[in-house]
Amino acid sequence: MKSVFSRLFRVLNNSNSHPHEDFLTEVFAELLCDQEMMSDFLENVLEIPVQEVKHSSIQTQVTFPALPHHQMDSRPDMVIRFYEGQKPYILFIESKLGSPEGTDQLSRYADHLSVLANQGTKYYLIYLTQYSDEKDASLVLANHKNIVFRQLRWFHIFKWIKQLESKNIYASKVLDYMEEIGLEDNRQFTPVDVYAIQNMNRLQRMMDECMDGVVDGVMTEHFGRALQQYNRYNQLKYLERYVKASEQEGRATEVAVGFYLTDGDYPIVSVVYEFSPRRCSDVPKVVAAMQNFIVSHSGWETFDLNTDAEWQGISCDRSLVDFLHHEDHINEIQKFFLEKLNELHEIKINHPDLHWK
């Protein structure tokens, strides 16, 4: 059985385009509510020399209205306040799980910390990332000399929690969840990893061949030219998919074919038609068209409709294992893509007013 956090994540899916970040923030904040864990975190992870932590408080997803020279509001993932004796401390923590920094995000946080400045208060800005994303502290802090900037990786947090899990039952559950989403401290290549690296180019060529050629031609004819190939690598890193996607009018909708990574042994081979509620001006019409379509086309199902997911829609999915008994895997996958793209084209024919190129 998956950890309680993985099960909850599926139920809560989700608040924005990077749901794991918000969810992990809540999980981590709950861990730090334990006073002993908080003190140890400050001393041994952040290296903040405090003797005794008192009157600590943790808030998550706190919105600070934009300052006059800012383009947008700021919302650090976590705000921690506490006292050491009479000396107050304020910490902003920004967590990233693969997603890039927002526009001047850290600099805006530093500006807000500076506005909060009071005599004797200690201010820290913590940047916590899954992958390496080194920042120049002098650029982040500009002239805010009263703020300390620290950078950490999530595997550092994992190692720290691992040392304390015997003292805290909740900590062991946090570790389970972190392992499941790839934040463990395993920084060693396994034989399987080495084999995958040696065959990486071959695998990418095979996946590309499944989506290129005749499939690319039909997709372009029906839905317009797809995104550039380099975009597939970003999607693999950040969205756990390797697809060819054709964005429709205003990025309100999108048609995609390709491979989606799963928790199982095999990836999913899919054809997808999805929309973004934030950019789609006529969601009810798009949803109605999708629902009418799947009634008369077997194998298609809806996903994430009427949720907070950034992308919602319909897809026709098959496990990669379903193609492995054929002599030519690529040919069979291409036939599947072509069949479903031609089916999907019926929506465009029947509803030409729905955000098409």
HUDA-V210366 format. One record per residue. RES is the residue in three letters. PSI is psi in whole degrees, 0 to 359 (NA if undefined). NEAR is the number of other ideal C-beta (glycine too) atoms within 8 Angstrom. Layout:
RES&PSI&NEAR  RES&PSI&NEAR
This chain:
MET&141&2  LYS&160&6  SER&161&9  VAL&328&7  PHE&322&13  SER&321&10  ARG&318&10  LEU&324&9  PHE&319&12  ARG&324&7  VAL&320&6  LEU&355&9  ASN&111&10  ASN&188&11  SER&332&6  ASN&197&8  SER&349&5  HIS&67&9  PRO&326&12  HIS&327&9  GLU&311&12  ASP&319&13  PHE&316&13  LEU&325&13  THR&315&13  GLU&319&9  VAL&316&11  PHE&321&12  ALA&320&11  GLU&322&8  LEU&319&13  LEU&351&11  CYS&339&9  ASP&121&9  GLN&322&8  GLU&319&7  MET&319&13  MET&312&14  SER&317&11  ASP&321&11  PHE&314&11  LEU&317&11  GLU&313&11  ASN&345&7  VAL&306&11  LEU&348&11  GLU&43&7  ILE&114&9  PRO&88&5  VAL&142&11  GLN&318&5  GLU&126&7  VAL&126&11  LYS&153&8  HIS&45&6  SER&149&11  SER&148&7  ILE&128&10  GLN&145&7  THR&147&10  GLN&51&8  VAL&127&8  THR&127&7  PHE&118&9  PRO&145&5  ALA&135&9  LEU&163&9  PRO&325&4  HIS&9&4  HIS&153&11  GLN&346&5  MET&167&7  ASP&166&8  SER&143&12  ARG&83&8  PRO&148&11  ASP&325&11  MET&138&14  VAL&119&12  ILE&131&13  ARG&139&10  PHE&172&13  TYR&145&11  GLU&103&10  GLY&239&7  GLN&1&5  LYS&119&9  PRO&148&11  TYR&144&15  ILE&128&13  LEU&132&13  PHE&129&13  ILE&126&11  GLU&123&13  SER&138&13  LYS&131&14  LEU&72&12  GLY&330&8  SER&150&8  PRO&166&5  GLU&141&6  GLY&176&5  THR&113&5  ASP&33&8  GLN&307&10  LEU&323&13  SER&321&11  ARG&319&12  TYR&320&13  ALA&321&15  ASP&317&12  HIS&320&12  LEU&321&14  SER&322&11  VAL&326&7  LEU&354&9  ALA&130&8  ASN&159&6  GLN&124&3  GLY&351&7  THR&141&11  LYS&131&10  TYR&135&14  TYR&138&14  LEU&117&17  ILE&128&12  TYR&112&13  LEU&115&12  THR&157&12  GLN&315&9  TYR&164&7  SER&128&5  ASP&68&10  GLU&133&5  LYS&150&10  ASP&111&6  ALA&325&7  SER&329&6  LEU&323&8  VAL&315&12  LEU&342&13  ALA&242&8  ASN&14&4  HIS&81&10  LYS&349&5  ASN&6&6  ILE&138&12  VAL&129&7  PHE&127&13  ARG&143&10  GLN&137&11  LEU&159&12  ARG&154&11  TRP&334&13  PHE&334&10  HIS&319&9  ILE&318&14  PHE&312&13  LYS&321&9  TRP&314&12  ILE&323&13  LYS&324&9  GLN&339&6  LEU&1&11  GLU&332&10  SER&340&4  LYS&352&6  ASN&113&11  ILE&320&5  TYR&324&9  ALA&323&13  SER&326&9  LYS&322&11  VAL&317&13  LEU&319&13  ASP&313&10  TYR&317&14  MET&323&14  GLU&319&9  GLU&332&10  ILE&16&9  GLY&29&6  LEU&13&11  GLU&169&9  ASP&18&7  ASN&104&4  ARG&33&4  GLN&139&4  PHE&132&5  THR&166&6  PRO&324&5  VAL&319&6  ASP&315&8  VAL&317&9  TYR&318&8  ALA&319&9  ILE&315&8  GLN&333&6  ASN&12&8  MET&313&8  ASN&319&6  ARG&315&7  LEU&317&9  GLN&320&9  ARG&320&8  MET&316&10  MET&320&11  ASP&319&9  GLU&327&9  CYS&325&12  MET&340&12  ASP&193&8  GLY&234&7  VAL&326&7  VAL&315&15  ASP&321&11  GLY&314&8  VAL&319&11  MET&315&14  THR&318&11  GLU&317&5  HIS&321&11  PHE&4&12  GLY&164&8  ARG&141&4  ALA&169&9  LEU&160&8  GLN&156&4  GLN&326&5  TYR&335&6  ASN&333&9  ARG&325&12  TYR&321&7  ASN&320&9  GLN&322&12  LEU&321&10  LYS&316&7  TYR&331&8  LEU&2&7  GLU&43&6  ARG&155&11  TYR&96&9  VAL&160&14  LYS&123&14  ALA&136&12  SER&108&15  GLU&133&7  GLN&193&14  GLU&122&7  GLY&20&6  ARG&23&8  ALA&324&11  THR&168&17  GLU&142&14  VAL&132&15  ALA&147&13  VAL&145&14  GLY&208&15  PHE&132&12  TYR&127&11  LEU&147&6  THR&176&7  ASP&351&3  GLY&192&5  ASP&338&3  TYR&145&8  PRO&167&9  ILE&135&11  VAL&123&13  SER&153&14  VAL&129&13  VAL&140&12  TYR&116&13  GLU&162&13  PHE&156&14  SER&113&12  PRO&331&8  ARG&329&5  ARG&350&8  CYS&119&12  SER&344&5  ASP&59&8  VAL&313&9  PRO&321&6  LYS&320&10  VAL&315&13  VAL&318&9  ALA&318&8  ALA&318&12  MET&314&13  GLN&322&9  ASN&324&8  PHE&313&13  ILE&340&11  VAL&323&6  SER&6&5  HIS&112&8  SER&151&3  GLY&345&6  TRP&140&10  GLU&156&9  THR&157&10  PHE&137&9  ASP&18&9  LEU&143&8  ASN&33&3  THR&186&8  ASP&8&6  ALA&143&8  GLU&325&7  TRP&132&9  GLN&156&12  GLY&214&14  ILE&155&13  SER&155&12  CYS&115&11  ASP&141&9  ARG&142&10  SER&144&10  LEU&330&11  VAL&334&7  ASP&340&7  PHE&351&12  LEU&347&7  HIS&352&3  HIS&156&8  GLU&321&2  ASP&96&6  HIS&315&9  ILE&316&9  ASN&319&8  GLU&321&10  ILE&319&11  GLN&318&12  LYS&321&8  PHE&312&12  PHE&314&13  LEU&317&11  GLU&314&8  LYS&328&12  LEU&320&16  ASN&322&9  GLU&314&10  LEU&331&13  HIS&337&10  GLU&327&8  ILE&317&12  LYS&320&12  ILE&317&7  ASN&339&7  HIS&70&9  PRO&350&7  ASP&6&4  LEU&75&12  HIS&54&11  TRP&160&10  LYS&NA&6
